[in-house]
Amino acid sequence: MRLGQIFLWGILFLLSACGGSRKAAPVTYTPDNIVPTDKSLLWRISGKSLKNPSYLYGTIHIIPKEDLQISEGTWNALRRCQKIAFEIDMKEMTNLRTQFSLLTKAFMKNGTTLKDLLPPEDYSYVQERMAEKGMAAGMFERLKPMFLTMILSNEEAPSLNGKSESKMTSVEMELWRVAKKQKLKSEGLETTAYQMSVFDSIPYKAQAEMLVEGLRNEQGGDEQLAQMIKMYQDQDIESMQKMISGDTDGMGEYEDVLLGKRNRNWIPIMARLMNEQPTFFAVGAGHLGGKGGVIALLRAEGYVVEAVK
């Protein structure tokens, strides 16, 4: 996986059928039931004058291949859809020109360096840890700290470790392979340029502090990933959302930037796509649950959103 692809996946780490003419029964959501409680990764979206239902599917961006299981019902949903939409259009994710253009934006502005942002002891610690990982100071000194964090969080990603065959994959990539065979149209709920702007929404100093904390808690990070994968296998979107909200590496403070605002931005885009064609939406499972999650936001807009078992 090229560096640009690693960046795109990293941003994405901090954190039945699509056809048919069945008319959904009217559903009214109260404040008590608008937040989803069902354990499911696949959700049917209907109502609000939609001619046909669309579907919402929760993904995980990095997972061991041996742990990945996608249900037959999910594949059936994808086969019957006319369009697939990811957080970022996978055509863009896999475009070499896009990746290189993003790399030019990965550096801090005004000549700022990591050394400018950290106390001497923390900076020395980062240098030592980077050296252990084979990265000389010249390779990371001016990179935005969150970009550097995401590179490190994807050490097990395909090809990054130099091996020809990685043990890791992403749900998005597996879905994209099948979608291409089906010749589905693809869309993105946001652009790579917007996701890059997320880096600039968080002060460099705060990013640097997150980087240090993440390196010091690296072992805990491995345990956190294992816990997240277990929640994903259990289809427990509520626990996944709570885990992200309670993030211990300092990102919880910026939950609205990383999750909430993005979720809200997606709703009108999803509405347009669903009105055009039945669409299969594939976004990180951490975006689905909670009162600010995509499911609750869609329900608040008048859509019927039901778990598909």
N, C-alpha and C positions, 0 to 999 in steps of 0.2 A: 504494500500500500504506500503510495507516494505521500510526502509530507503534507501536501495540501489536503489530501483525503483524510489523513490523520486528524488535521485541524477540524475538518468538517464533522467527523465522527465525535471528536472530543467535545465540541460545543454541544453537541447533542448529549455528552455523558453527564456535566454539573447541572442537566440533573440536566352458516346459513346462506342465504342468497342475497344478491343486490337487485335482483329482478323481482317479478311477481306483481300481482295487481291487488293483493289483499288489502282492504281498507282497514286501517287501524281504528280501533274503538277510541272514542274520545277519552282523553286522560287529562286530569287536572292535578298539577303538582302543588303541594302545599310546602311551606318552609320546612316541615318535618320530613318530607320525602323527596325533596328536589335533589338532595345529595345522594349519589348512588351508594347502595350497601351490598349489592350482589357481587359475588366473586366471579368475574368474567372478563375476558380480554376482548370479546367480540360483542358489539352492540348495534342493534337495528335502529335507524333513524327514520321516522315516518311522520305523518301529520303535516299540518300547516300548508296544505295545498300541494304537497309533493305528489306527483303522479305515481312514482315508484319509490320504495325505500332505498336509502343509502346505508352504508355501514361504517362503523368506527372500530378500529382495531388497535390495541395497545401493543407497542413493540418494546424491545430492549436493544440498545445500540451495540453492546458487546456481550457475547455469551459463548461459552465453550460449545463447540459443535455437538458434542455428545449430550449436552443438556437441552439442546433446541428441539422442541416439539411443536409443530403447527398442526392444529386439528383439521380433519377432513372437512368439517363444516366451514372452516375459514377458507380453505382452498375452493370449496364450492361457491362461497360468496365472491371470491376474487374472479372465478371463471365466469360468473354471471354479470359482473360489472362491466361498464363501458369505459371506465376511467379509474385511475389510481392516483391518489394525492399523498405526498409525503410532506414532512416538515419543510424540506428543501427538495425540489424536483431532482430525482435521481439522474436525469440527463445532465443536470448542472453539477451534481456531486461527482460524476465520473468524467467531466470535461477537463482535459489537461490545461486548456487556456484559462479556464475559470480558476483552477487551483493555483496557477502561477500568479494570476492577478491578485489573488487573496494574500499570497505570501508577501507581496510588496506592502501590504497593509498590516502585517503582523508585528511591525516594529513600533516602539514608543515614539511619540512625537517630541520635537524640540531637543533631540539629542539626549533624552533622559536614559539613564542606565540603571540596572538593578542595584548597583552600588550606591546610587543616589537615594534609593528608597529604603534601605535596610540599615540597621545598626551594624557595626563592624563584625560583631560575633555571629549575627545571623547571616550576613553576607559570606563570611568564611565558611559557615556550615553549608550553605547552598553550593559554594564552590567545591567543597569536599564531596558532597553527594553527586554533583554533576560529573566530577572526575571519575567517581566509581562507576558511573553509567556511560563513560566514554565520551563525555561532552566537555570540550575545552571551553574556557570562559568566553572566547571569541564567538562561540556558537550560540550563546544564549544571553549575553550581556544586555543587548538592546531589545530582545523579544518582549512583547507584552507578557507579564507574568502569568496571566490566565492561559495564554496560548502555550506557554511552556508547561504549565500544569497539565493541560490537556494532552500534549505530546507524551508526557511521562505516564499519564493515566492509561494510555493506549499502548504501553510497551508490549502487550501480548497480542496486539492487533496483527492482522495478516501482513507478512513480509517485513514488519518493522524489526523483528529480531534476526533478520537475515536468513531465515529458513524458507525453503521453497513452499512448504506446506504448513500453514498455521493451524493451531487447534481451536482458534477463535473465529467467530463469524458475527454477523449482525442480522436481525430479523428483516431489516429493510433490504439488505442485499439479497436475501433468499426470496423475498416477495418480488423484488425487481427482476430477478432472473425469470421467474414464471410469467410476470406481467409482460415482459418483452416477447416471450414466446407466444403469448396471446395477442400481441400487437395492440395492447391497451394504450390509450392516450395517458400521458402522465402530467402532473401538475405539482406545484409547490405552494405551501401555505405562506411561505416567506422566502426571501432571497438570501443567498450567501452574503451579500453586502449588508443586509439587515442584521444577520447573525453576527457579522464582524463588528457591527456598531454596538452590540451588547458589551463587547470588551471596553469600549469607550464610555459606557454608562457607569462603570465601576472605577473609582479612583485607582491609579496605578499603585499607590501605597497600600491600599486595601488588598489589591490583587497580590502584591508581593508578600504581604503578611499571610494570605491564604496559602501561597506557595510554600512558605516556610512551615506552616502548621501541617500542611498536607505531607510534606517530606518527613516531618517528625512523627507523624501518625501513619506512616506507610503500611506497617503491619496491620493496623486497625483498618486501613483502607481495603486491604485484601479481604478481611473478615466482613467488611461492609458490602463489598461486591458479592461475596458468597451469600450473604443475607438477602441482598436484593434479588439475586437469581432465584433463591428459594421462594421469595414472595411472588416473583414472576411466574414460576412454575405452579404456584398455588392460585394464580390469577387474582391475587389480593391487591387490587388497585388502591384500596383505601389505606392499607399499611404502607404501600410504596409512596403514596403522596405524603403521609405523615413522616416517613423517614427522610424524604427530601426536605420537608419543612423544618425538621429538627437537625439539619446538617451540622456536623461538628467541626467542619473545616472553615467556618466563617462565612459560607455562602448563604446560610439561612437568612441573614440580614437583607440579602438582595433577591429574595424569593420572588418578589413581584416583577423585578426586571427579568429574571431567568425563566419564570413560569407564568405568573399571573397576567402580565401585560401581553405577553405573546398569545396566551389562550384567548384573551379578549379580542385581539387583532384577528384571530383565525375565524371567528364566528361568522362575520359577514362574507368572508371568502368562501367558507364552507356552504353557506346558504346559496351563493351564486352558483357554485359548482353542482350542488344537488338539484337545483332547479333546471340546470342544463341537461344533466345525465345522471343516472345512478352511479354513485362514486364510492370507491373503497378508500377510506381515509386511514393511513397508517402513521401514527405518531407515538412518541414515547409514552409508555403506560403511566409514568408519573404525572402526565398532563391530564389524565382522565378523572381522577377522584377529587374529593373535597368540594367545598362550596365555591371555590374559584376555578374548578376544573372544567374541562370541555363538556362533560356530560351535563353538569348542573347548569352551565351557561346556555347550552342548547335547550334544555328543558325550560329555562326561564324565558327563552325566546318563543316558546309555544310548540316546540317539537316534542314528539313522543320518542323517548330514547329507552329502549328495552334491552336487557341482557339476553344474549343468545347462548343457551347452554349446549 
